[in-house]
Amino acid sequence: MTAPNRYHDRNFGLDAVKILPGEYYVTRRLMLVTVLGSCVAACLRDPTTGISGMNHFMLPGVDNDPSNPASASARYGAFAMETLINQLVKAGARRDRLVAKVFGGGAVLGDLQVTKVGERNAEFVREFLQREDIPIQAHDLCGPYPRKVYFFPDNGAVKIKLMKRLHNETILRRESEYAKHLREAPVAGEVELF
């Protein structure tokens, strides 16, 4: 689903879009912002056109082998990545020029730490991009902290704020609710490749 959360970021003085779990957005000019715990965000950009996008996703379950492309989790992750790529191409980007910056996969959700969902998300996004021949230019994956990611499509820059002191439970609640929704919802839809 595209991200409908537009706002003006006073810190940077820019119009921005906040990407929540399960969302993505494609733009040339709006700053893209998300907060990640165990979820992963892929920031993809065509440097020639400046067309950029960000998604925010989590693998939904504990599969026997999450590296198996036939697993439900891998199908969901592939769907999230292909949807973003397809929307970039639809907006005028070329798939063969895409570059990536990836973030998240922290060990921040108590009950999900046992299943190492953050590590699995990080591993999945790296393997997916390698398989699709999309180079990763920068990454900040895993670790014990949530992070706030600011992606600037006009030049491809990213700023990250580690959230070492998490005073509100919003990120934990959002990701827990998102994980529960994913476990209960079947993998749906086909991805059309352009």
PyMOL CGO cylinders between C-alpha atoms (Angstrom):
from pymol import cmd
from pymol.cgo import CYLINDER

trace = [
    CYLINDER, 0.00, 0.00, 0.00, 1.30, 3.46, -0.72, 0.3, 1, 1, 1, 1, 1, 1,
    CYLINDER, 1.30, 3.46, -0.72, 1.99, 5.75, 2.22, 0.3, 1, 1, 1, 1, 1, 1,
    CYLINDER, 1.99, 5.75, 2.22, -0.65, 8.46, 2.72, 0.3, 1, 1, 1, 1, 1, 1,
    CYLINDER, -0.65, 8.46, 2.72, 1.12, 10.15, 5.64, 0.3, 1, 1, 1, 1, 1, 1,
    CYLINDER, 1.12, 10.15, 5.64, 2.41, 13.46, 4.22, 0.3, 1, 1, 1, 1, 1, 1,
    CYLINDER, 2.41, 13.46, 4.22, 3.67, 16.22, 6.49, 0.3, 1, 1, 1, 1, 1, 1,
    CYLINDER, 3.67, 16.22, 6.49, 6.13, 19.12, 6.65, 0.3, 1, 1, 1, 1, 1, 1,
    CYLINDER, 6.13, 19.12, 6.65, 9.28, 18.20, 8.55, 0.3, 1, 1, 1, 1, 1, 1,
    CYLINDER, 9.28, 18.20, 8.55, 10.33, 21.27, 10.55, 0.3, 1, 1, 1, 1, 1, 1,
    CYLINDER, 10.33, 21.27, 10.55, 13.74, 19.81, 11.39, 0.3, 1, 1, 1, 1, 1, 1,
    CYLINDER, 13.74, 19.81, 11.39, 14.79, 19.66, 7.72, 0.3, 1, 1, 1, 1, 1, 1,
    CYLINDER, 14.79, 19.66, 7.72, 12.33, 22.24, 6.36, 0.3, 1, 1, 1, 1, 1, 1,
    CYLINDER, 12.33, 22.24, 6.36, 11.08, 19.75, 3.77, 0.3, 1, 1, 1, 1, 1, 1,
    CYLINDER, 11.08, 19.75, 3.77, 7.81, 18.14, 2.78, 0.3, 1, 1, 1, 1, 1, 1,
    CYLINDER, 7.81, 18.14, 2.78, 7.98, 14.47, 3.71, 0.3, 1, 1, 1, 1, 1, 1,
    CYLINDER, 7.98, 14.47, 3.71, 6.13, 11.17, 3.63, 0.3, 1, 1, 1, 1, 1, 1,
    CYLINDER, 6.13, 11.17, 3.63, 6.13, 8.87, 6.64, 0.3, 1, 1, 1, 1, 1, 1,
    CYLINDER, 6.13, 8.87, 6.64, 6.33, 5.19, 5.67, 0.3, 1, 1, 1, 1, 1, 1,
    CYLINDER, 6.33, 5.19, 5.67, 4.63, 2.81, 8.12, 0.3, 1, 1, 1, 1, 1, 1,
    CYLINDER, 4.63, 2.81, 8.12, 4.96, -1.01, 8.22, 0.3, 1, 1, 1, 1, 1, 1,
    CYLINDER, 4.96, -1.01, 8.22, 3.65, -2.57, 5.01, 0.3, 1, 1, 1, 1, 1, 1,
    CYLINDER, 3.65, -2.57, 5.01, 3.81, 0.70, 3.04, 0.3, 1, 1, 1, 1, 1, 1,
    CYLINDER, 3.81, 0.70, 3.04, 5.95, 2.10, 0.24, 0.3, 1, 1, 1, 1, 1, 1,
    CYLINDER, 5.95, 2.10, 0.24, 6.21, 5.39, -1.61, 0.3, 1, 1, 1, 1, 1, 1,
    CYLINDER, 6.21, 5.39, -1.61, 7.84, 6.55, -4.86, 0.3, 1, 1, 1, 1, 1, 1,
    CYLINDER, 7.84, 6.55, -4.86, 8.88, 10.17, -5.46, 0.3, 1, 1, 1, 1, 1, 1,
    CYLINDER, 8.88, 10.17, -5.46, 11.52, 12.51, -6.88, 0.3, 1, 1, 1, 1, 1, 1,
    CYLINDER, 11.52, 12.51, -6.88, 11.25, 15.29, -4.36, 0.3, 1, 1, 1, 1, 1, 1,
    CYLINDER, 11.25, 15.29, -4.36, 9.59, 14.37, -1.05, 0.3, 1, 1, 1, 1, 1, 1,
    CYLINDER, 9.59, 14.37, -1.05, 11.80, 13.26, 1.83, 0.3, 1, 1, 1, 1, 1, 1,
    CYLINDER, 11.80, 13.26, 1.83, 10.92, 9.71, 2.88, 0.3, 1, 1, 1, 1, 1, 1,
    CYLINDER, 10.92, 9.71, 2.88, 10.96, 8.89, 6.59, 0.3, 1, 1, 1, 1, 1, 1,
    CYLINDER, 10.96, 8.89, 6.59, 10.42, 5.72, 8.57, 0.3, 1, 1, 1, 1, 1, 1,
    CYLINDER, 10.42, 5.72, 8.57, 11.15, 4.30, 12.00, 0.3, 1, 1, 1, 1, 1, 1,
    CYLINDER, 11.15, 4.30, 12.00, 12.43, 0.73, 12.07, 0.3, 1, 1, 1, 1, 1, 1,
    CYLINDER, 12.43, 0.73, 12.07, 12.74, -1.88, 14.76, 0.3, 1, 1, 1, 1, 1, 1,
    CYLINDER, 12.74, -1.88, 14.76, 12.99, -5.41, 13.42, 0.3, 1, 1, 1, 1, 1, 1,
    CYLINDER, 12.99, -5.41, 13.42, 11.45, -4.39, 10.08, 0.3, 1, 1, 1, 1, 1, 1,
    CYLINDER, 11.45, -4.39, 10.08, 13.63, -3.48, 7.11, 0.3, 1, 1, 1, 1, 1, 1,
    CYLINDER, 13.63, -3.48, 7.11, 13.39, -0.54, 4.73, 0.3, 1, 1, 1, 1, 1, 1,
    CYLINDER, 13.39, -0.54, 4.73, 14.88, -0.59, 1.26, 0.3, 1, 1, 1, 1, 1, 1,
    CYLINDER, 14.88, -0.59, 1.26, 15.62, 2.80, -0.28, 0.3, 1, 1, 1, 1, 1, 1,
    CYLINDER, 15.62, 2.80, -0.28, 15.93, 2.35, -4.05, 0.3, 1, 1, 1, 1, 1, 1,
    CYLINDER, 15.93, 2.35, -4.05, 16.95, 5.07, -6.50, 0.3, 1, 1, 1, 1, 1, 1,
    CYLINDER, 16.95, 5.07, -6.50, 17.65, 5.53, -10.20, 0.3, 1, 1, 1, 1, 1, 1,
    CYLINDER, 17.65, 5.53, -10.20, 20.53, 8.05, -10.06, 0.3, 1, 1, 1, 1, 1, 1,
    CYLINDER, 20.53, 8.05, -10.06, 19.93, 9.19, -13.66, 0.3, 1, 1, 1, 1, 1, 1,
    CYLINDER, 19.93, 9.19, -13.66, 16.28, 10.18, -13.20, 0.3, 1, 1, 1, 1, 1, 1,
    CYLINDER, 16.28, 10.18, -13.20, 16.27, 10.78, -9.45, 0.3, 1, 1, 1, 1, 1, 1,
    CYLINDER, 16.27, 10.78, -9.45, 13.18, 8.59, -9.14, 0.3, 1, 1, 1, 1, 1, 1,
    CYLINDER, 13.18, 8.59, -9.14, 13.35, 7.02, -5.70, 0.3, 1, 1, 1, 1, 1, 1,
    CYLINDER, 13.35, 7.02, -5.70, 11.28, 4.94, -3.34, 0.3, 1, 1, 1, 1, 1, 1,
    CYLINDER, 11.28, 4.94, -3.34, 11.22, 3.37, 0.08, 0.3, 1, 1, 1, 1, 1, 1,
    CYLINDER, 11.22, 3.37, 0.08, 9.38, 0.40, 1.50, 0.3, 1, 1, 1, 1, 1, 1,
    CYLINDER, 9.38, 0.40, 1.50, 9.01, -0.89, 5.05, 0.3, 1, 1, 1, 1, 1, 1,
    CYLINDER, 9.01, -0.89, 5.05, 8.43, -4.61, 5.53, 0.3, 1, 1, 1, 1, 1, 1,
    CYLINDER, 8.43, -4.61, 5.53, 8.86, -7.61, 7.77, 0.3, 1, 1, 1, 1, 1, 1,
    CYLINDER, 8.86, -7.61, 7.77, 8.95, -11.29, 6.92, 0.3, 1, 1, 1, 1, 1, 1,
    CYLINDER, 8.95, -11.29, 6.92, 5.74, -12.59, 8.43, 0.3, 1, 1, 1, 1, 1, 1,
    CYLINDER, 5.74, -12.59, 8.43, 6.54, -15.96, 9.92, 0.3, 1, 1, 1, 1, 1, 1,
    CYLINDER, 6.54, -15.96, 9.92, 9.00, -18.52, 11.08, 0.3, 1, 1, 1, 1, 1, 1,
    CYLINDER, 9.00, -18.52, 11.08, 9.55, -20.69, 8.04, 0.3, 1, 1, 1, 1, 1, 1,
    CYLINDER, 9.55, -20.69, 8.04, 11.72, -23.74, 8.14, 0.3, 1, 1, 1, 1, 1, 1,
    CYLINDER, 11.72, -23.74, 8.14, 14.09, -22.10, 5.68, 0.3, 1, 1, 1, 1, 1, 1,
    CYLINDER, 14.09, -22.10, 5.68, 13.58, -18.36, 5.10, 0.3, 1, 1, 1, 1, 1, 1,
    CYLINDER, 13.58, -18.36, 5.10, 16.26, -18.43, 2.36, 0.3, 1, 1, 1, 1, 1, 1,
    CYLINDER, 16.26, -18.43, 2.36, 14.00, -20.78, 0.40, 0.3, 1, 1, 1, 1, 1, 1,
    CYLINDER, 14.00, -20.78, 0.40, 12.29, -18.59, -2.22, 0.3, 1, 1, 1, 1, 1, 1,
    CYLINDER, 12.29, -18.59, -2.22, 9.19, -20.81, -2.03, 0.3, 1, 1, 1, 1, 1, 1,
    CYLINDER, 9.19, -20.81, -2.03, 8.61, -20.10, 1.67, 0.3, 1, 1, 1, 1, 1, 1,
    CYLINDER, 8.61, -20.10, 1.67, 5.68, -17.88, 2.64, 0.3, 1, 1, 1, 1, 1, 1,
    CYLINDER, 5.68, -17.88, 2.64, 8.01, -15.33, 4.25, 0.3, 1, 1, 1, 1, 1, 1,
    CYLINDER, 8.01, -15.33, 4.25, 10.27, -15.11, 1.21, 0.3, 1, 1, 1, 1, 1, 1,
    CYLINDER, 10.27, -15.11, 1.21, 7.22, -14.77, -1.06, 0.3, 1, 1, 1, 1, 1, 1,
    CYLINDER, 7.22, -14.77, -1.06, 5.97, -11.88, 1.07, 0.3, 1, 1, 1, 1, 1, 1,
    CYLINDER, 5.97, -11.88, 1.07, 9.39, -10.19, 1.12, 0.3, 1, 1, 1, 1, 1, 1,
    CYLINDER, 9.39, -10.19, 1.12, 9.77, -10.66, -2.63, 0.3, 1, 1, 1, 1, 1, 1,
    CYLINDER, 9.77, -10.66, -2.63, 6.29, -9.20, -3.13, 0.3, 1, 1, 1, 1, 1, 1,
    CYLINDER, 6.29, -9.20, -3.13, 7.19, -6.11, -1.05, 0.3, 1, 1, 1, 1, 1, 1,
    CYLINDER, 7.19, -6.11, -1.05, 10.44, -5.61, -2.97, 0.3, 1, 1, 1, 1, 1, 1,
    CYLINDER, 10.44, -5.61, -2.97, 8.99, -6.27, -6.43, 0.3, 1, 1, 1, 1, 1, 1,
    CYLINDER, 8.99, -6.27, -6.43, 6.07, -3.94, -5.75, 0.3, 1, 1, 1, 1, 1, 1,
    CYLINDER, 6.07, -3.94, -5.75, 8.48, -1.12, -4.96, 0.3, 1, 1, 1, 1, 1, 1,
    CYLINDER, 8.48, -1.12, -4.96, 10.65, -1.90, -8.00, 0.3, 1, 1, 1, 1, 1, 1,
    CYLINDER, 10.65, -1.90, -8.00, 7.63, -2.07, -10.30, 0.3, 1, 1, 1, 1, 1, 1,
    CYLINDER, 7.63, -2.07, -10.30, 6.32, 1.28, -9.04, 0.3, 1, 1, 1, 1, 1, 1,
    CYLINDER, 6.32, 1.28, -9.04, 9.75, 2.86, -9.61, 0.3, 1, 1, 1, 1, 1, 1,
    CYLINDER, 9.75, 2.86, -9.61, 9.82, 1.52, -13.18, 0.3, 1, 1, 1, 1, 1, 1,
    CYLINDER, 9.82, 1.52, -13.18, 6.25, 2.67, -13.74, 0.3, 1, 1, 1, 1, 1, 1,
    CYLINDER, 6.25, 2.67, -13.74, 7.31, 6.19, -12.65, 0.3, 1, 1, 1, 1, 1, 1,
    CYLINDER, 7.31, 6.19, -12.65, 10.17, 6.21, -15.18, 0.3, 1, 1, 1, 1, 1, 1,
    CYLINDER, 10.17, 6.21, -15.18, 13.14, 4.60, -13.40, 0.3, 1, 1, 1, 1, 1, 1,
    CYLINDER, 13.14, 4.60, -13.40, 15.14, 1.88, -15.15, 0.3, 1, 1, 1, 1, 1, 1,
    CYLINDER, 15.14, 1.88, -15.15, 15.55, -1.35, -13.24, 0.3, 1, 1, 1, 1, 1, 1,
    CYLINDER, 15.55, -1.35, -13.24, 19.11, -1.85, -14.49, 0.3, 1, 1, 1, 1, 1, 1,
    CYLINDER, 19.11, -1.85, -14.49, 20.17, 1.51, -12.97, 0.3, 1, 1, 1, 1, 1, 1,
    CYLINDER, 20.17, 1.51, -12.97, 18.65, 1.01, -9.51, 0.3, 1, 1, 1, 1, 1, 1,
    CYLINDER, 18.65, 1.01, -9.51, 20.90, 1.25, -6.47, 0.3, 1, 1, 1, 1, 1, 1,
    CYLINDER, 20.90, 1.25, -6.47, 19.93, 0.42, -2.91, 0.3, 1, 1, 1, 1, 1, 1,
    CYLINDER, 19.93, 0.42, -2.91, 20.46, 1.53, 0.65, 0.3, 1, 1, 1, 1, 1, 1,
    CYLINDER, 20.46, 1.53, 0.65, 18.98, -0.78, 3.29, 0.3, 1, 1, 1, 1, 1, 1,
    CYLINDER, 18.98, -0.78, 3.29, 18.30, -0.34, 6.97, 0.3, 1, 1, 1, 1, 1, 1,
    CYLINDER, 18.30, -0.34, 6.97, 16.69, -1.97, 9.99, 0.3, 1, 1, 1, 1, 1, 1,
    CYLINDER, 16.69, -1.97, 9.99, 16.52, -5.53, 11.22, 0.3, 1, 1, 1, 1, 1, 1,
    CYLINDER, 16.52, -5.53, 11.22, 17.17, -4.62, 14.84, 0.3, 1, 1, 1, 1, 1, 1,
    CYLINDER, 17.17, -4.62, 14.84, 16.69, -7.02, 17.73, 0.3, 1, 1, 1, 1, 1, 1,
    CYLINDER, 16.69, -7.02, 17.73, 14.08, -4.89, 19.49, 0.3, 1, 1, 1, 1, 1, 1,
    CYLINDER, 14.08, -4.89, 19.49, 10.90, -6.97, 19.80, 0.3, 1, 1, 1, 1, 1, 1,
    CYLINDER, 10.90, -6.97, 19.80, 11.05, -9.25, 22.83, 0.3, 1, 1, 1, 1, 1, 1,
    CYLINDER, 11.05, -9.25, 22.83, 9.03, -12.25, 21.59, 0.3, 1, 1, 1, 1, 1, 1,
    CYLINDER, 9.03, -12.25, 21.59, 10.38, -11.86, 18.05, 0.3, 1, 1, 1, 1, 1, 1,
    CYLINDER, 10.38, -11.86, 18.05, 14.01, -11.93, 19.23, 0.3, 1, 1, 1, 1, 1, 1,
    CYLINDER, 14.01, -11.93, 19.23, 13.74, -15.67, 19.77, 0.3, 1, 1, 1, 1, 1, 1,
    CYLINDER, 13.74, -15.67, 19.77, 12.98, -16.14, 16.08, 0.3, 1, 1, 1, 1, 1, 1,
    CYLINDER, 12.98, -16.14, 16.08, 15.63, -13.55, 15.10, 0.3, 1, 1, 1, 1, 1, 1,
    CYLINDER, 15.63, -13.55, 15.10, 13.13, -11.84, 12.82, 0.3, 1, 1, 1, 1, 1, 1,
    CYLINDER, 13.13, -11.84, 12.82, 15.36, -8.76, 12.48, 0.3, 1, 1, 1, 1, 1, 1,
    CYLINDER, 15.36, -8.76, 12.48, 18.32, -10.84, 11.33, 0.3, 1, 1, 1, 1, 1, 1,
    CYLINDER, 18.32, -10.84, 11.33, 16.09, -12.79, 8.93, 0.3, 1, 1, 1, 1, 1, 1,
    CYLINDER, 16.09, -12.79, 8.93, 14.72, -9.55, 7.45, 0.3, 1, 1, 1, 1, 1, 1,
    CYLINDER, 14.72, -9.55, 7.45, 18.26, -8.19, 6.98, 0.3, 1, 1, 1, 1, 1, 1,
    CYLINDER, 18.26, -8.19, 6.98, 19.48, -11.42, 5.41, 0.3, 1, 1, 1, 1, 1, 1,
    CYLINDER, 19.48, -11.42, 5.41, 16.48, -11.55, 3.09, 0.3, 1, 1, 1, 1, 1, 1,
    CYLINDER, 16.48, -11.55, 3.09, 16.91, -8.00, 1.74, 0.3, 1, 1, 1, 1, 1, 1,
    CYLINDER, 16.91, -8.00, 1.74, 20.65, -8.51, 1.12, 0.3, 1, 1, 1, 1, 1, 1,
    CYLINDER, 20.65, -8.51, 1.12, 20.05, -11.81, -0.70, 0.3, 1, 1, 1, 1, 1, 1,
    CYLINDER, 20.05, -11.81, -0.70, 17.14, -10.42, -2.72, 0.3, 1, 1, 1, 1, 1, 1,
    CYLINDER, 17.14, -10.42, -2.72, 19.13, -7.41, -3.94, 0.3, 1, 1, 1, 1, 1, 1,
    CYLINDER, 19.13, -7.41, -3.94, 22.16, -9.56, -4.77, 0.3, 1, 1, 1, 1, 1, 1,
    CYLINDER, 22.16, -9.56, -4.77, 19.95, -11.98, -6.73, 0.3, 1, 1, 1, 1, 1, 1,
    CYLINDER, 19.95, -11.98, -6.73, 18.35, -9.04, -8.60, 0.3, 1, 1, 1, 1, 1, 1,
    CYLINDER, 18.35, -9.04, -8.60, 21.76, -7.47, -9.30, 0.3, 1, 1, 1, 1, 1, 1,
    CYLINDER, 21.76, -7.47, -9.30, 20.87, -4.24, -7.50, 0.3, 1, 1, 1, 1, 1, 1,
    CYLINDER, 20.87, -4.24, -7.50, 24.00, -2.95, -5.75, 0.3, 1, 1, 1, 1, 1, 1,
    CYLINDER, 24.00, -2.95, -5.75, 23.79, -1.97, -2.10, 0.3, 1, 1, 1, 1, 1, 1,
    CYLINDER, 23.79, -1.97, -2.10, 25.55, 1.36, -1.69, 0.3, 1, 1, 1, 1, 1, 1,
    CYLINDER, 25.55, 1.36, -1.69, 24.98, 1.69, 2.06, 0.3, 1, 1, 1, 1, 1, 1,
    CYLINDER, 24.98, 1.69, 2.06, 23.46, -0.30, 4.88, 0.3, 1, 1, 1, 1, 1, 1,
    CYLINDER, 23.46, -0.30, 4.88, 22.85, -0.21, 8.61, 0.3, 1, 1, 1, 1, 1, 1,
    CYLINDER, 22.85, -0.21, 8.61, 21.37, -3.56, 9.56, 0.3, 1, 1, 1, 1, 1, 1,
    CYLINDER, 21.37, -3.56, 9.56, 20.79, -5.52, 12.79, 0.3, 1, 1, 1, 1, 1, 1,
    CYLINDER, 20.79, -5.52, 12.79, 22.04, -4.40, 16.18, 0.3, 1, 1, 1, 1, 1, 1,
    CYLINDER, 22.04, -4.40, 16.18, 20.07, -3.72, 19.36, 0.3, 1, 1, 1, 1, 1, 1,
    CYLINDER, 20.07, -3.72, 19.36, 18.46, -0.36, 18.51, 0.3, 1, 1, 1, 1, 1, 1,
    CYLINDER, 18.46, -0.36, 18.51, 15.54, 0.97, 16.51, 0.3, 1, 1, 1, 1, 1, 1,
    CYLINDER, 15.54, 0.97, 16.51, 16.44, 3.64, 13.97, 0.3, 1, 1, 1, 1, 1, 1,
    CYLINDER, 16.44, 3.64, 13.97, 14.79, 6.57, 12.30, 0.3, 1, 1, 1, 1, 1, 1,
    CYLINDER, 14.79, 6.57, 12.30, 15.69, 6.81, 8.61, 0.3, 1, 1, 1, 1, 1, 1,
    CYLINDER, 15.69, 6.81, 8.61, 15.51, 9.97, 6.50, 0.3, 1, 1, 1, 1, 1, 1,
    CYLINDER, 15.51, 9.97, 6.50, 15.93, 9.38, 2.74, 0.3, 1, 1, 1, 1, 1, 1,
    CYLINDER, 15.93, 9.38, 2.74, 16.48, 12.37, 0.44, 0.3, 1, 1, 1, 1, 1, 1,
    CYLINDER, 16.48, 12.37, 0.44, 15.50, 11.39, -3.13, 0.3, 1, 1, 1, 1, 1, 1,
    CYLINDER, 15.50, 11.39, -3.13, 16.92, 14.54, -4.73, 0.3, 1, 1, 1, 1, 1, 1,
    CYLINDER, 16.92, 14.54, -4.73, 20.49, 13.40, -4.05, 0.3, 1, 1, 1, 1, 1, 1,
    CYLINDER, 20.49, 13.40, -4.05, 20.14, 9.87, -2.63, 0.3, 1, 1, 1, 1, 1, 1,
    CYLINDER, 20.14, 9.87, -2.63, 21.49, 10.82, 0.81, 0.3, 1, 1, 1, 1, 1, 1,
    CYLINDER, 21.49, 10.82, 0.81, 20.31, 9.06, 3.95, 0.3, 1, 1, 1, 1, 1, 1,
    CYLINDER, 20.31, 9.06, 3.95, 20.51, 10.18, 7.56, 0.3, 1, 1, 1, 1, 1, 1,
    CYLINDER, 20.51, 10.18, 7.56, 19.99, 7.73, 10.39, 0.3, 1, 1, 1, 1, 1, 1,
    CYLINDER, 19.99, 7.73, 10.39, 19.19, 8.42, 14.00, 0.3, 1, 1, 1, 1, 1, 1,
    CYLINDER, 19.19, 8.42, 14.00, 19.74, 5.51, 16.38, 0.3, 1, 1, 1, 1, 1, 1,
    CYLINDER, 19.74, 5.51, 16.38, 17.03, 5.52, 19.01, 0.3, 1, 1, 1, 1, 1, 1,
    CYLINDER, 17.03, 5.52, 19.01, 19.00, 4.32, 22.02, 0.3, 1, 1, 1, 1, 1, 1,
    CYLINDER, 19.00, 4.32, 22.02, 16.42, 5.65, 24.46, 0.3, 1, 1, 1, 1, 1, 1,
    CYLINDER, 16.42, 5.65, 24.46, 13.00, 4.57, 23.34, 0.3, 1, 1, 1, 1, 1, 1,
    CYLINDER, 13.00, 4.57, 23.34, 10.55, 6.25, 25.68, 0.3, 1, 1, 1, 1, 1, 1,
    CYLINDER, 10.55, 6.25, 25.68, 7.34, 5.47, 23.85, 0.3, 1, 1, 1, 1, 1, 1,
    CYLINDER, 7.34, 5.47, 23.85, 6.12, 2.08, 22.85, 0.3, 1, 1, 1, 1, 1, 1,
    CYLINDER, 6.12, 2.08, 22.85, 4.77, 3.16, 19.47, 0.3, 1, 1, 1, 1, 1, 1,
    CYLINDER, 4.77, 3.16, 19.47, 7.35, 1.35, 17.33, 0.3, 1, 1, 1, 1, 1, 1,
    CYLINDER, 7.35, 1.35, 17.33, 7.04, -1.85, 19.36, 0.3, 1, 1, 1, 1, 1, 1,
    CYLINDER, 7.04, -1.85, 19.36, 3.25, -1.71, 19.17, 0.3, 1, 1, 1, 1, 1, 1,
    CYLINDER, 3.25, -1.71, 19.17, 3.21, -1.00, 15.41, 0.3, 1, 1, 1, 1, 1, 1,
    CYLINDER, 3.21, -1.00, 15.41, 5.64, -3.78, 14.57, 0.3, 1, 1, 1, 1, 1, 1,
    CYLINDER, 5.64, -3.78, 14.57, 3.93, -6.28, 16.88, 0.3, 1, 1, 1, 1, 1, 1,
    CYLINDER, 3.93, -6.28, 16.88, 0.55, -5.49, 15.31, 0.3, 1, 1, 1, 1, 1, 1,
    CYLINDER, 0.55, -5.49, 15.31, 2.08, -5.67, 11.84, 0.3, 1, 1, 1, 1, 1, 1,
    CYLINDER, 2.08, -5.67, 11.84, 3.70, -9.06, 12.62, 0.3, 1, 1, 1, 1, 1, 1,
    CYLINDER, 3.70, -9.06, 12.62, 0.39, -10.39, 13.94, 0.3, 1, 1, 1, 1, 1, 1,
    CYLINDER, 0.39, -10.39, 13.94, -1.45, -9.17, 10.83, 0.3, 1, 1, 1, 1, 1, 1,
    CYLINDER, -1.45, -9.17, 10.83, 1.14, -10.84, 8.56, 0.3, 1, 1, 1, 1, 1, 1,
    CYLINDER, 1.14, -10.84, 8.56, 0.91, -14.16, 10.40, 0.3, 1, 1, 1, 1, 1, 1,
    CYLINDER, 0.91, -14.16, 10.40, -2.88, -14.15, 9.98, 0.3, 1, 1, 1, 1, 1, 1,
    CYLINDER, -2.88, -14.15, 9.98, -3.09, -12.87, 6.40, 0.3, 1, 1, 1, 1, 1, 1,
    CYLINDER, -3.09, -12.87, 6.40, -2.35, -15.19, 3.48, 0.3, 1, 1, 1, 1, 1, 1,
    CYLINDER, -2.35, -15.19, 3.48, 0.24, -14.18, 0.91, 0.3, 1, 1, 1, 1, 1, 1,
    CYLINDER, 0.24, -14.18, 0.91, -1.96, -12.66, -1.78, 0.3, 1, 1, 1, 1, 1, 1,
    CYLINDER, -1.96, -12.66, -1.78, -1.61, -11.29, -5.24, 0.3, 1, 1, 1, 1, 1, 1,
    CYLINDER, -1.61, -11.29, -5.24, 0.74, -11.78, -8.09, 0.3, 1, 1, 1, 1, 1, 1,
    CYLINDER, 0.74, -11.78, -8.09, 3.57, -9.48, -8.97, 0.3, 1, 1, 1, 1, 1, 1,
    CYLINDER, 3.57, -9.48, -8.97, 3.70, -8.33, -12.55, 0.3, 1, 1, 1, 1, 1, 1,
    CYLINDER, 3.70, -8.33, -12.55, 7.24, -7.77, -13.78, 0.3, 1, 1, 1, 1, 1, 1,
    CYLINDER, 7.24, -7.77, -13.78, 7.81, -4.89, -16.18, 0.3, 1, 1, 1, 1, 1, 1,
]
cmd.load_cgo(trace, "trace")
